[in-house]
Amino acid sequence: MRLAEIEKKARAVGIKDTWKYSKKDLIKTIQRKEGNFDCFGSATNYCDQSACYWRGDCLK
């Protein structure tokens, strides 16, 4: 997912100053705001969060 799309989603959940975050940190912050685990980028070959919006990007 492109950074512009991630920033748009971040603003939709109330995160301001998105430029302060790296892509990974911004996604983790979005995950926390949505009440989910902030686990983006921490899976190693397996992820049990099959309904996660970020799963495809995370497992790349």
N, C-alpha and C positions, 0 to 999 in steps of 0.2 A: 504494500500500500504506500502511496506517495505521502510525503510529509504534509503537503497542503490538505489532503483528505483527513489525515490524523489531527491536524490543527483545527479543522472545521468540527470534527467530532468532539475534540477537547473543549472548544468554546460552547458547544451545545450542552455539555454537562457542567458548565460553569467555571472552567479553568481559564484564567487570564494570563497574559504574558507568556504565551506558548513558546516564544523564541528563547526563553531561558532554559528550556529542557532539551536534552538529546532525544532522539526518536524513541529509544528504548525507555527512558525515564518518563517521557510524556505518555506513552502507552501504559506503563505501570501506574501512573497517576490517574489515568482514565479508569483503569481497572478498579482501583481503590474507590474512586468516586461512585462507580456503579455498584459497589458492594461486593466485588469479586476478589479473588486472590490476585495479588500483584506479582504474577509469576512469569511475565513475558520474557522470553529468552533464557529461561532457566531449565527447560526440559532437555533431556538428553535421549533422543531417539524414541521417546514415548511420552504421551500426554493423555491423562485421563479426563481432561476437560473438553469433551467432544462438542459441546455447544458454545464454546468460546468464540467470540467474534474475531479474535486475533490469531487463532490456532494455525491457520495456513501460513501466515508470515512468521510466526514463532518457530515452527518446525523446519523452516527452510535452511 
